Amino acid sequence: MLAIGNPFGLGQTVTSGIVSALGRSGLSVDGYEDFIQTDASINPGNSGGALTSFDGRLVGINTAIIAPSGGNVGIGFAVPANMARAVMEQLIEYGEVRRGRLGVVIQDFTPDLAEALDIGTGTGAVITQVEPGSAAEEAGLQPGDLIVSVDGRVVAGSADLRSQIGLQRVGSEVELEVIRGGSAMTLSATLREGGTVATAGDHRFDRLAGAELRNLQPGDPDYGEVEGVLVTRMAPGSRAARSGLEAGDIILAVNRSPVSSVSELRRELARAEGALALTVKRGAARIFLVMR
């Protein structure tokens, strides 16, 4: 593997190494993680550079490092090229990423769960909750189902399932191999809108960097009672988290202008200048958060 970038501002630099592992997640960089791990030297300034094969084929985009000393220790991560391409194509077509959504709450499949559910050992993601009116409910998925593959690709765990579904477009039909009560079955689901807006590289969302947002949907707290945008996930230490935004918050307005959807939030954020005042519903309270 060759890693190309601009480490420490030195100028274009190429380093070489091998692929150490695939499917890495849990780095808290973003909600959708399926990183390629490499020992090719990656340092601050390499982000956004290409990770290629020795014959020049693009493999991934350099993204992150584990660096206790602040420099390379032989553990770097790149976004796979297919994931980068899927995001790129949607940005070109829509100006945003419209991720497909299944509408389930999931957790990793563990030996303890295998025993409790009387399912043989293996890998996958166990459904703990199905949202009313979701694509999952329409497809016939049920709590306790074990999803073991999506369109023939094995599911390694809950993070892997989330990434596989998140790469699909709204309206895509996916085939899910499911184990229910010891029996295997195949179910088809047509994905619905997910509404993630915190897209890296979009300057309009710098102040919400680290927040994953989507429209309120049936099954969400306060659905039908208020109009707003739900914060579904918050990256620890991110700019949005430091400003006081929390997972579970519902953004009701930007600078006193009500927002009822992701698209309206996008529009108001693009208009905002100077300080940004968010009206947020948190539990039973309404609060103002100011972001600069």
C-alpha positions, 0 to 999 in steps of 0.5 A: 500500500502507498499512502499519499499526503502532506504530513506536517505541511512538508509537501507531497509525501509517499509512504508504503506499508501493508493492509493490517486489518479490514472492517475496523470500527469504534474509533468515534470518528463518525457513526459509519465506520468500516476502516482499512487499517494500514502500517504505512506511515500516516501522520497529521496532514495525511488526511484526505490523501489517497491510499493506493495499491502499488499499481496505482489503484485507489484503495481508500482515503487516509482519515485517522491515526492512533498516535499516543505520541502525536506522530505515526506509530504504524496504526493508520486508518483509511475510508474504503474507496467504495464508501468514499465513492458512494458519498461522493456520488450523493454529494454530486447528485443531491448536495448531501448524503441521504442514507437509507434507514432500516428502523431497528435498534440492534446490538452485537451477537455474543455467545451469551445471546446465542445461548439465551436465544438458542441460536448457534454461534456465529456473527451478526447483529441482534434486533432489540427493537423495531420502530413502528411504521419503519422499513423493518416493520414493513419487511416483517423483522421482529425483536430477537431476529439475528441479521447475518448478511445484507445482500449476501455480505456477512454482517460482522456486528452491529457497527458493520450492519449500520455501515452496510445499511448507511451506504445504501440510498433511500429507496434501495431494496436490500435482502436480509438473511435472518435467523429466527428461532433457529430457522434461516429466512430471507426478507426484503426491505425498502430503505427509508430516509435516514437524514444524516446532515453532519457531512465532513467538508461542508463548511455550513455544518462546522458548528454541528460537526460530530452530530448526527441528525435526522427527521423525527419519525414514528416511534421517536419521543415527541413525534407528532407533538413537536416539529424539529430535527432529532440528534441521534448520535454525538461524537465525544469531544466534537465541536457540537458536543463541546457546545452542549448539544446532546444525543436525544435533543430535538432542534426546534429552531435556528436563530428563532426560525422554526425547523421541522426537517433536515432540509429546513435545518440545512437552509437555516444554517446556510443563512446564519451568520455570527453566533448561532442560537439553537432552540432545543427540546431536552426532555420536558425542558426547552433551552437555548444553545449558542454556538460560535 
